[in-house]
Amino acid sequence: MEDFVCAFEERIGSPSLFCGRRQEMELLLRWTTDLIPKKLAKSRALLGRRKSGKTAIMQRLFNILWNLDGNVIPFYIEVLDQDQWLLEFSDEYYRTFLSQYISFKTRTPLRKKNKPWKWGELNEMLKALDNTEILREAENFQDDLEKEDTHNAMRAAFAAPAEFTGYDDVSFVVMIDEIQYMTKHIFYDKERKIRAHNLPGAFHGLVELKYAPMLVSGSYIGWMTQMMREMFVGGRLKRMSVSPNLTFSEGMEAIWRYAEHHGIPITEEISLVVNHLTQSDPFYIATLFRSDWPGRDLSTAEGVIRTFAHEILDPGGEIFGTWSEYIDISLDAVNDVYGKKMLLYLLKERHKECPRDEIREHIGWPPERDRELEEKLKTLAYGNLITLTTSNFHYQGIPDDVLDIIFRELYQYEIEQDRPDVRAELTEKLERLQEEKRSLAGTLSELRGRMLELVVWRELNRCRKENRTVTNFAGRLRKITDAGDADKMNELIELCGGSKFDNVWMNHYVQLPHTPALEVDVLAEGGDDESRWFLAFEAKNRDERNPPTMDEAKRFSTKVGMIRERAEQRRKRTRFVCPVYLSAKGFKKDVEEWLHSKSILTADMETWDASDSRRDSSPI
């Protein structure tokens, strides 16, 4: 086992701020660590609007794969919305690839801001790797640069990951973020006059390679979809939608993590208010906690509303700036009163699919110009301000309350001579939540039961920050059955109960060579000058009718074995690995006995909470 190293500096900031996305990450980890080595992985496209988390997912995937140190090497590059000569882009692409390849092979984190190394540095590093074929490829590319042979340089750069699989017994995942910008911002000539509008087509054959598949992303779904139809024909990219919203539990996790990171006290009740107003959107949640508005107040519901309203409505607000820019870019092609009327109508009716004739009637569009109306609607869809549904005749507004508010604040008066009272709307939204007192109280009481791993992570993190051991660890476990070695397990309990931990992770991935990556719900690590120790949790929120199965128990035992094996690979000795299976409503007798026979401790919410002297709803 090794500490998580940020070999790649993630835009999100602290690694602990990456929250949720469990379903997406599990899918991508299976794809990379299981299917790619077997040459079964089909290239994928992440589709989602701006600020929906695509970049965070790709960059976290890079760091996970780097830390797993398996036989799949990650390569990530972002295409910027800045004009570039294709030769310059090819140079950056190739140096970025080489830098990340060398980083992985030598276990050396990348430079600050992930800048690629320069050619002089790269050449020395490549010589140290002692791979003559790779060094020759790099030298050939530099010859193309000197000759300004744009075509050959581009082909060599784009094909490098696939070529390297023949020189080294590894596979690659090629991640290109915002690939659609290639069609607009890269030029064939140095003077930047001839746009390389079909450049992504250069990956047409490479995208089908199973040993170096691609993972691409785009923030303008309509634009991406059109590009994929034209340049990746035949379904070469499997689509994967990325919602801007987390699940309820993931939203709560994000709120508590950001509160802790920024040192802002927050109660569980206020965290519910934040989650409700932001629709569990991590961008909106993060904006609230990093707001530099002098009036920021997250201690009361009213303060949360005022702070959120500022970020939405004030020209200096981060959310307002992001969405107003996005709206302006997308409206530019239909910048007339009809385009704005269409968008306003679809946002107001965003929870249903609206046929084109209904839209035409509402905005007063001439029937004989229906084709022009269709083009305007498609343009808004390409800008991801509305959604083109299953037919080419029905459209729907994006179900985002904040986008709706900002657009109405910008254009409702222009269109309808009626200005919205956004603060009143937010207050009314909160009042509707507070009117459901019974539901709110029930939600608060269920938080621990619904998010067991978050409960454990929060407590272990408090212990870490306060430099103390886990409160009454022994008293919070279930009785050891006859199947367990009581002496051995009690010794483990005493060791763990008296130990402190330096690092705590939630949803931490472990992997051994030639095995898929597996996720550990919560993992804590401590140590001294001579040894290291670990506390690993599996958490299951189940009712009495659906307790953990034997297969799930065996799966956790496999994870514990992987933790032990990785730990033994380190120079320091492993003092202990303490596994705990926490099941909300207990276990079947045979499953618990099997766990105890493997020296895996067990707990349920009654035992875990009953002896927790720090259990309350106070600020974190």
N, C-alpha and C positions, 0 to 999 in steps of 0.2 A: 504494500500500500504506500502511496506517495501523496504528499500535499498537492492540492490542485494548483497547477502553475498556469498563470495567464500568459502563455507564450505569445498570444495574439491579444493586443490591447482592445478590448471590446468597447464599442461606443456607449454602451449602457453605463459604463463606469465600474463600480465595485461588482465583482462576480455575484455577490449575494443579492443584488438587485434584479437578477434574472428570475422571474417568478412564473409559475404555471407552465403553460404550453406542454403539459405532460403528454397529451395524446400525440401532438406533432413530433415531440422529441423521441417518444418511443418508436413511432413509425420510422423516423429518419435514422435512428440508431440501429433498428433491425435492417434497414435498407443498406446502411454503410458497413456494419460489422458482420452481418450474416450473408446478405445477398451479393454484395460486391465481391468478396473473396471467392464466392462460388460462381462468379460471372453470370449472375441472374438478375442484376439490377437494371431496371429501365430508367433512363434519364427523366428528371422531374422539373416541373416549373411551379414555384411558389407564387400564387396570385393573391394580392390583397392591396387595399388602398394604402396610401401614405400613412406612416405612423402606426401600422397594424402589427409590427413586430417581426417582419421578415428578416431584416438585417440582424436583429438580436438573435433570432433563431440560427441563422447561418454562422454568425460569429461564435455563438456558444457551441455549435456543432464542431467548428474548427478546434476550439480549445478542448472539448471532450475527446475528440479523436487524437489530438496531440498528446493529451495526458494518458490515454489508454495505451499509447505506444504499440499499436498492433501493426498489421500489414496493410492498412489503408491510410494513405497520406492525404491530408486535406490541403486544398489550394483554394484561396479566396481572393477575389479581386472585385472592386466596385467600379462600375463605369460612371463617370461623373457627367453632370449636365454642363460641361464646359467644352468648347470647340478644341479639337486636337487633330494633328496630322497623324495619319495612320502609322507612319514609321515611328513616331514618338510613342504612340499607344502600344505598338508591338514591342518596343524596347522596354516600356514599363511593365507590360504583361509578362515578358520573358524574365526580366530581373525579379519581379515579384514571385513568379513561380520558383525560380532557382533559390531565392532567399528562403521561402517557406519549405522547400524540399531540404535544404541544408539545415535549417532550424530543426526540422523533425529528425533528421538522421544524426545530428550532433547533440540533440537535446539542448539547444541554445535558444532562448526566447528571442523573438524578433526585436528590432530596434523600436525606439519610442515612436508612437503613432504608426507602427507597422511599416515604416518606410523600408523599401528594399535596399539591399547593399549595392554599392557602386561596382562597376565591372572589375576594377583592380582588386577589391576585397573579395568579390565572388570568385575570381580566377584563383586566388590563393587558397580559398576554402575548398574549391573543387579539386585542386591538386592534393590537398590533404585527405580528401575522400578516396583518392587513388582509384578512380574509375576512368580509364582512358577514353571510353566511348562517350561518356557524358561530357568530359572536358572537350573532346573533339566537336561535339554538337554545339557547345557554347562558343567555341572559337569560330566555327562556321557562321554562327549567327552574328558575331561581332564583325566578320568580314562583310556580311550583307548590310549591316548598319553603315559601315564606312563607305560602301559603294552606293548607299541610299537606294538599295534594291528593295523597294517597299513590298512588292508582291511576295518575294521569297522570305523576307523577314516576317511578314504576317503569317505565312503558312508554317514557318518553323516555330514561331511563338505559340500559335494555337494548337499545333500538334505535339508540343513538348511533353505534356503529361502522358499521352499515349505512347510516344517514342520511349520515354524513360522506363515504362513497364518492361520493355525488352532488354534494358541494360541493368535492371535491378529487380529482384523478386518481390515486387510490391504492386499494389493497385492504388488508384487515385480517385478522389471525388473532386470534380472541377466545379467550383461555386462562382458564378458570375452574378453579382448583385446589380439590379437595374439594367439588365441587358438591353432593354428597349432604347436606351439612350445611344446605343451604337448606331441606330438608324438616323439619328439627327445631329449628333455632335462630333462625329469622326469623318475626316475628309481624306480623299485619296492624294491630294496635292498639298505641297508645303504652304501654298498661298491660301488654303482653306476655302476653295471655291467649288470644288467638285465633291459633293456630299456622298459618303459611302452608305447610301440609304439601304442597301441590301447586305451589309456586312455580316449580320448574324447568320446569313446563309452559308458563310464559310465553315460553320460548324455542322453543316448538313450531314456529313458522313461521320464526323467525330462523335456526334451526339448519340449514335447507336452503339458505341463501343462499351461492352459490359465491364471491362477492366479499368475504364476511366470514364464512368458516366458523369453526366452534368446535372447540376442543381442550379437552376437560374431563377431569378425573381424579377418582378416588375410591379411598380406602384400604380400604373394606369392600366386597369384590367382590360378595358376595351382595346387600347393600343397594343398591349401584350397579346391579346387574343388574335388580333388582326395579323401581327407579326408572326405568330406561331402558325397561322393558317398559310401564310405566304412563303415562309422560309423554313419551316420545320414540318413539311407536309407528311401525311401518312401517320399522324399520331405519334411522332417521335418523342414528344415530351408529354409525360403524364401529369395532368394538372392536379395541384394540391392547394386548396383554398386556405387562406390564413385569415381568420376573423380578427378584427381589432379588439374584440371583447374576450376577456377571460371567463371562465366559469365563476360562479358565485364564490366557491371556496378559494379558487386561485386569486380572485379579486381581493378577498380578505387577507390572504397571504401577502399579496403585493403591498397592501396598505400597512400592515404591521412591519414588513421589512423596510419600507421607505421611512416609516415613523422612527424605527430604531436607527437607521442609517443617518437620518438628519437630527437625531436627538430630540424629537418632538413627542412629548407625552400625549397619548391618545387612548381613550377608553373604548371598550368593545361597542358601546352604543354609538359613539361618534364614528367608529370605523364602519358601522352599518350605514350611517348617513352618507359617508363619503362613497361607499360602494354603490349605494342606490343612485346618487346624483351622477356619478361618473359612468354608470352602466358597466362596471368592472373593466373599464378601459385603462390599461397600464399607462398609456401616454397621458391621459387626463389625471390619473392618480399621481404620477410622478410630477406633473406640473403643479399640482396643489402643494406638494411638500417642498418643492424647490422655488416656489413663488417668492420673489423679492419685493412684493408689494408691502409697503410699510404697515398697512392695515391687516396683514394676514393674521387670521385667527382660526385655529383648528381645535379650540377647546370647547366650543359650543356649536350646536346645529346652525344657529344664525350666523356665527362667524364663518363656518364652512361655506354657507350660501354666499355671503358677501365676497369671500376670497375667490370662489369659483366664478361668480358673476364678473368679477374684475378680470380674471384671466380670459373669459369668454368675450366680454364686451369692450374692454378698454383697448385702444389701438396699441398700447404697449404690452398687452397681455400675450403670453406665449401661444395659447390656443387660438386666440383671435388672429394673430399674425400667421400661424401655420395654415388655418383653414381659409382665411381671406385670400391668401396668395394662391392656394389650391383652386379656389372658386374662380378667381380672376383668370388664371391660366386656362381653365376648362371652359369658361364662358367666352373667351376671346373669339372663338370661331363662330359663336352664335350671339354676338353681343348686340342684341336688340331687345325690345320690350317683350316680344313673343317668347324668346328663349328664356328670359327671366320668369315670365308668367308660367311657362311649362314647368320649370324647376320648382317654383313656389307651390304650384298645384300638386305636383308629385310628392313633394316633401310633406305637405299637409295630409295627403292620402297615402303616406308611405307604407302603411301596413296592408295594402291591397294592391293587386295587379290592375292597372288601368289600361283599357284598350285605346288605340290611337284615335279612333273616332270620338271617344269621350273627351280626350285631351283637346282635340281639334275644336269641339263644340265649346268647351270651357274657355279657351283663349280667343275664340272668334276667328279662327284661321279659315281662309277660303278653301272649300273642298277641292277645287280644281288644282290646288297646289299641294296635294297630299304627298307627292314624292319629295318635295322640298322639306315638308314637315318631318318626314321620316328621316331625312339626312340630319336635320337638327337634333332629333332625338338620339340618333346613333352617335352623334358627336358628343352629346352630354354623357352617353353611356361609355364612350371611349375615355372620357375624362373621369369616369367613375363617380359622377355626381348623381346618376340614376342607374338603374339596373335593367338591362334587356333580359326579359324572362325567357321561358322555354320557347316562345314563338317570337317572330319578328313584328308582332302586332301589339304585344302587351309590354308595359313598362312599369317600373316600381321605384319609388324613392328609397334612398339608403336609410335604414332604420337607425339613425344616429340623432339623438335629441340635440346634441351640441351643434352639429352641422346645420340642423334645422333652425336653431336659435340664431346662429351667426348669419345665415343667409337672410333670414327675416329681418334681422337688425340692419343689414346692409341695404336690402332692396324692397322690403314690404311697403314702406312709405311711398317709394317711387312708383310701385305698381298699384297699390290699393289706397294710398293716402291714409294709412293707418299704421302707427308705430307700435310695436309690441312692448309690453312691460315685462321684460325678461325676469327681473328680480322677483316680481310678483308670481310669475309662473313657477320659478324654482321653489319659492316658499310654499305655493299651493301643492306642488309635487311632494314636498317633505311633509306637509300637513296630512296628505292622504296616507302617507306611510305611518305617521304618528297616530292617526285615527284608528289604525288597526293595532291597538295596544296589545291585544291578546296574541296576535301574530308576531309582533315585534318581540314581546317577552319570550315567546316560544322559540323564535329564531336565536335570541341571545343564549337561551339555555341549551340549545342544540349545537352551538358552535364547537364545543369540545368534542361532542360525539361525531360531528360531521367532518372534522379536520384533525384527526388524531395525530398525524405526523407533524402538523403545524403546532399543535399543543406541545408535543415532545420537543420539537426544534426550539420553540420559544423558551421553554424551561431550561434546556441545556445551554442555550445561548446566554440566558441570565446568569447561570452558574459560571460560564466562561468569563463574562464581563465582571462578575463580582469575585472571581478567583476563589470559588468555593466548590465543595463536592455536591452531588445530588442529594437533596433533602430526603432522609430516611429511605434510602434506596432499598434496603432489605425488606422494610415493612410494606413496600408497595408492590410486591410480587406475589403471585399465587403460590400456594403450598406445593412443595416438590412431591410428585407422585412416587410410588414404589419403583417405577421404571427408571428413575434417575439415580445417579450416584450422588447421594445427599452430601457426603463429605466433600467431594470434588466441586459440586455446585455451590455449596456454602462458602468454600474457599474463594471461588470466583466472585460471589456476591460481596464478600468482605473486601476483596481486592478492588473491585469496581466502585463499591460504595465509599471507599476511602481515597479515591483518585480524582484529580482535577483534569480538565480537558482544555486544550489550546485552540482547537479548531472544531467547528460544528457545521456540517453540511446537510441539506435536505435534498432528496432526489439526486443522490450521488451515484455515478456509474462506475462499475468495476468490470474488468475484463482480463482474461488470460489469453495467451497466444492461441489463435485458431478456435476461439469460442466467441459467441455473440456477447455483446455488452449487457450486463444486468444492472438494474437500478436498485439501490438500497434506499429505503425511505428516509432514514436519518442515520448519519454516521458521525460520531465524535472521536477525536484523536487527541491524546495527550502524550507527554513524554518528559524525559530528563536527559542528562548527558549520556546515559548508557543505554536506555531502552525506550520503547514506545508502547502504547496500549490503545485499545479501541473499544468503543461501545456502539453496537449496531442494533437498530430497531426496524422491525417490520410492523406496520400498523394497518389494521383492517377494521373498518366500521361496518359491522354486520349485526343483524338482529339474531334472536335465539334460533330462528329457523334456518339461518344461513351462516353458520360459523365457518372458520377456515377449513379447507379440505386437506386431505393428506397430500395431494399433489402440491398445494400451495405451501404446506409445511416443508416438503422436500425441496421446493424451489428456494425457500429462504435458507435452508441448510446448505444448498449449493452456493448461494451468495456468501455465506459465512466462510465456507471453504475457500472461495476465491479471495476474500479479504485476508485470510490467514496466509495463503500461498503468496499473494503479493507482498504482504508484510515481511515474510521470511526472505524475500529477495533484497531487502534493505540491509544496509551495513549494521544498523543497530538491532539488538535482539528484541523480540516481541515479548513483552511481559505478560500480556493476556489479550484475548479477544472475547468480549462479553456480548453474546447475542440475546436479545429480548424480543419475543413475539407478543405484541400488544393487540388483543382482540376485544372490541368494545363489550361484547356480551359473552365472552368466554369461549370454550372449546368443546368439541366432542371428546369423550374420554380417551378413545384410542389415539386421536391426533395429539392431544396434550401429552399422553404417555410417550408417544414416539418422539416428540420434541424434547422431553426431559431425558429420554434415553440418549439423545445426541448432545446433552448438556446445554440445551437452549432454554433459557428462562422464559416464563410466561407471566402475563399481567392482563387485567381487564380494566375498564374504566372505573369500576367500583374500588378495586384495590389501588389503582394508580392515583386516583383523585382523593381517596379517603385520608391518606397520610400526607398529602401535599399541603404543608402549612402555608404555602404562598399562593394557594389557589384563590383568586378573586377576580373582580372585573375592573380593577384599578388600572390606571395608565401603565403602559408597558415601560 
